[in-house]
Structures are given as C-alpha cells and as structure tokens.
C-alpha cells in the first residue's frame, strides 16, 4: 500500500485476435532491408478497428486504480491518450530529448549501435502514482524497459504494460515481465 492506495489486481490478458492482425499493414524492408515493419496506421484509420483496439486495451484495467497512462513516442501517444480518456486518468508523454518544454528527468538505454534517451517532465508523476505504460509494439523491449525505469525513477509504480503488437521472437515482452510487470498485447507476429 502506498499513498493509501491498494496494489491493483493483475489484469487478465486479452486473447490474440485475428481482427487486429487483419487491420495491420506489413511494410517489407522498412526502415532497412530485412525488417518487416508492422504499421498500425491502417488500424488507426479504421474507426471500428481503432475503437475496438482501445476498448480491448482498456478492458483489463477497468476498476483498477490507475493514476496515469504513459505513452511512448509517438504512436503510444495516440493509444495512451485514448486509453487515459477511457480510464478517466491523466496522460504522460514519454519523449526523446529536447521535445518537452519544462524541466525533465531522463533514462538512457542501449540501441543496437549506440545509445538513446527518454524523458518525462520532472513533475509528471507523483510518488506512489500507479501508471499503465502503452505503445503500439514491443519488439526487443529496450524502449519499454527504459520507460519503466524512468517511471520508477520518478516515483511511480508501473501497474502493467499494454501493446497492440508483440513480436515474441525478439523477447521484449518477456524482458518486461522479468521486471515484475504484467504485459498484454492484442496480437503477435512471429519473426521480426
């Protein structure tokens, strides 16, 4: 218990759904040769598909005392704003350096060839806030792991992480589960 709040129950995972995969476009060789880019803009453009995706991402957390939804730049903003609205809680944008106008806290993370960083405003999270993390896709989990560390650094507790797509062969969802966080996704694609 922190700040008078009970730790929420673990949400149930929604089942993988064909309706979601049928609305996601695969773009071969983007952003480089050999990559199969899973593009959710086609899902977002489909009014019923977008609504269903948000509804299914929200459903496991109805009745859970979530204070904030944190969305990872950039498609996590689209999903996170809609999820926060449905859960009647605040929204936190997690951004790359130099994009937020006020004082920030940062978390660096390793990329395949180098390092990157995520930031939030220093006052975005109060100590003890319960936070739901979201993004469109989880692959290797490096960005999501950095986001979890950033939220924890700010004093928040990550209740769960939710994604439209999981690429399970890349191990990112398991990396986040190994941090003690429940992970759900609406669908998965084998390979990368």
N, C-alpha and C positions, 0 to 999 in steps of 0.2 A: 504494500500500500504506500503511495506517495501522494502528497498534497490532498489527502482524503479520498483518493480515487482507488478503486479496486483494480487489480490487474484483470484485463478483459479475458474472457474465454477464448480459446483458439478457434478461429473460424473454420468452417468446413470448406474444402476445396470444390469449386465448381467442376463439372465434368468437361473434358475436352469436347469441343463442339465443331462439327463439320460446317455449320452455318458461318462460323468465323473464318475458317481457312478458305472457304469459297469466296470470301469478300476481300481477301488479302492478295495483292499482286506480287509476284516474284519477278524481280528485275535481275537478269543474269549479268555477271561481270561488272557490278557496281558496288562500291566505288572503285574496285580494281578487279582485274582478271581472277576468276575462280570463286568470287563471292556471289552468293545467291541472296540479294537484298530483299528482305521481306517488307514490303511497302504497305503501311496501314492507311495511306491517304485514300485508297479506294473504299476501305471500310468506313472511314470518317465521312466520306461523301455520300454514303448510303444512309439516309435518315433512319430507317428501321435498324440497320446494322449497327450504327453508332449508338442509338438508344439502347439496343439490346446489349451491346458490349458494356456500356456504362452500368446498366441495370445489373448485369451479372457480376461485374467487378464490385459493385456496392453491396449486393445481397449478403455476402458472408459477414458484413460488418454492421448491419442494421442492428441497433440496440447495443452496440459496443461503444463505450465512452471514448471516442476519438476526438482529440482537440484540434488536430491539424492534419491535412493531407499535404505531403511534399511531392512535387512533381519534378522529375529530372528533365533538363533542357533537351530538346524542345517539344517533342510530342508528348512527353509527360505532363507538360503544361495543359495541353488540350484535355487529356484524360483527367488529370488531377483537379482542374477547375470544375469539371462536371461532377466528379465524384464528391468533392468537397461540398458543392451545392446540394447534392442529394443527401449527404450526411449532416448537413447544417453545421459545418465546422469551417475553420479557416484554411487558407491555402498558402503554401510556402514554395516559391520558385527556387529551385536549385540550379545555379547558373555557372557558366565558365567565367574566369576572371575578367574584370573590367566592365561587366554588364549591369551590376547593381549600383545604385547611386549613393547608398549610405554605407556606413562602416560595416565591414564583413568579417566573417571567420572563414578559414579555408581548410581544405583537406586535399593533399596531393595524392596521386595514385599513379601506378606504372602502366604504361602502354607497351605495345609490342616493341616499339622503337622510341623510347623516351618516357616522358612524364607529362601529366596533365594535372589539372586542379579544378575543384568545385568550390563554390562559395554560397553562403546564405548571409542575410543581414544578421548582425550580432544580436538583434532583439526579436528575431523571428520566432524563437522558441523559448518558452519559459521552462525553468527546471521542473521536471515531472510531467511535461506535456506528453500525451500519448499520440504518436504520429503514424499514419499509414503512408508508406512510400509507394509511388507508382511511376511506371514508364511504359512505353509501348512494347519493349522487347528486352529480354535478358539473354545474353549470349555467354561471354566469359565471366561476367559478374563484376568486373573491375570497377565500373562506374557505380553500380548499385552498392558495392562494398564501401566505396569512398563516401557515398551519400549516407549510408548507415553510420559510418564513423563520424561524419560531420554532424548528423543529428544528435548522436550520443555526446559529442564534444560540446554541443550547445545545451546539454542537459535534458534532452528529450529521450523518450523510450520508443523504439520502433515496434509497433504492435504487429505489423505484417508488411509484406511487400507484394504488390499485385501487378501483373503484366498482361497484355493481350497475348503476346507470343513468348514461348520458351523454346530455346534451341538446346535441348537437354544434352546433346553430344558434346557441347562446349563447357558444361559443368557449372555455369554461373548460378543457377537456382540452388544447386547443392552447396555452393560456396556460401550463399546467404543463409541457407538452413543450418549450416555448420556454425553460424554466428548466433544461433538460437532464435531465428526468425522464421515464422511461417511464410511460405511462398505459394501463391496461386497464379495460375495463368489460364487463359481461356482456350488456348490451343498450343500445339507444339509442331515444329517441323524438324524432322531428322536431318542430320548433317549440319552444315553451316550455311 
